[in-house]
């Protein structure tokens, strides 16, 4: 039986967050359909109840909740008549407003609370369940449960400031996580990062119980990646070598943040030449429909002649640096 879910996206990059959620649910066979999209709110209709471990994978979504009521109506008294009794078993609850238009918050809390059995206790500080009320172009009432946590906040523990080894140009863990989720990879697959650096992307791959394989041309970076994985009690294969080494592995996808600036060591090979050679190697080693997800500072350096560009996102870092997240699929 199909089920609607409300996704509250983080504000870093709304389009990236939306696509991450949709692509992940496609990969996990939920057949998502976008039924509502407004600002940082989306509703997806899915084939079945979403497993909590799938929700846990999300890096760009703040909160996911099951939709109880969804309508074009906005008159609160009419809406109340249509809402069924809210059964939350024996769990404690709180009522929260995501967005409201002209309705007093206390009125919503009191009247909506009457739909919940009196045996359920109110807990405003740490409830088992939150009843969420959203009123704008649509009226949405949804139920969030504690076991439906995303990794939006928790992946910040993987930030460079908490790692024993880091690079100041390391990619943000939320972005890394979303890139893995865009790669059409699931638990048990092999995902390779051929420019792994200090292992930021490898951390997110391994944390999602996907097999992480890292390659870097510098021995120091290999050691740093291994140290960071060990710090988080995660496992992966990390080897020293050239991009050509991807040919030695069976993998389902490539997720990477290649060298992009003059300060980056490429052992004498220019970035333009390195990217051209890399795309040729990827084309030779990848199967049809497999994906490359990469963060680049200049998309013009990437020749996707053997690939189809599925998505392209801009990620503004500061006034002198914008990275682009490219999702390429092998033809």
Steps between C-alpha positions, in 0.01 A plus 500: 500500500640839401594758763576871483799646684586860576868596455628820662818589313803686632569842356849439359377393157129426465521347154784269603304391809187431296687294242694312767176383663337401170807322361561307823140378511519399134815298575328329794195407286242727663387647165469858633268752339532870576152626590585832669796740495502842665811676627677245725206259524433201275252213520585168340249224438677165537412136440541388862609612846856633493751302704661709774849403376420657161385820669821494706701527176369847414750782542308802366159435661435631851193290577276235344145439623200293390215704352173454688298767320557684172251743346445825310274616782624764742201562730605341827151405620426318173833322515436380856180327389693297243790396720457149645585408857880502530624170640860519623482189722629583850753761391543853635450787258536868421328708233723724292431750223733493201324794338169667563288764329284705735411222747597549867750237604328418830167446321656244269673322788184478712256392229738263324592354838135398545549249217754311711380261775524640854722208605786652297711742700624834374879537508620832359871443559563147371185342354491156339284645224454846351178596324604755239261756356581681176266753344582693183384419146414159640412383847714210615488314829773242551641276771870486585637220715835494672621200299458696174811712551701608197877557517471876443636588844685182589728507196650825633703274731688412180594865440869572441532669839421169670733282292857426608617558140348761273545728203368859517337450160321183608143465380216550753362168635142587401612556142712184503207299629260638242751418224509136611120493505494633143726217381225237477679285760356288778621298800764246397596676175859608432553875456842636411657841556813518280607838647421421863724758670439482875194278456199726547296323234623157613367573849148558367516196269608268781255651751213395271625139497617533142845358423747788479804490270742792495800580281740790528829573328656626825602256773429764767138532385455122509626497858269788590196327349577179688542698823169684457308181422652335807406805712132440419528120528432464128663270247613544142769406252744789445800469269774723363495535124403678181147541366576206271466273805120510477541227237605262780164510676141399441277788601146630458569874497766770526454787747786746519631851556791527252796741527392843378755767589862602472560407865402141438778254428447296186865393468559731207192412295277798427141487622361530145703203377424300815125550460510406133695183577271418793182520290656269240586246771153528654340438160718193444434343841134581566189312392186649347288698749776517761557848637783744564420770756769765532558845644693728261588868491479521120245275321663587166793276596267198491431347159193278546500354147442144627264611775164672540484795738212413736534787749713809552498704822687816600655505844618849600787489750629859500545789256799340327380140493188326377492126455265313273358159586468297180306172476603309187360168382690266265332469159 
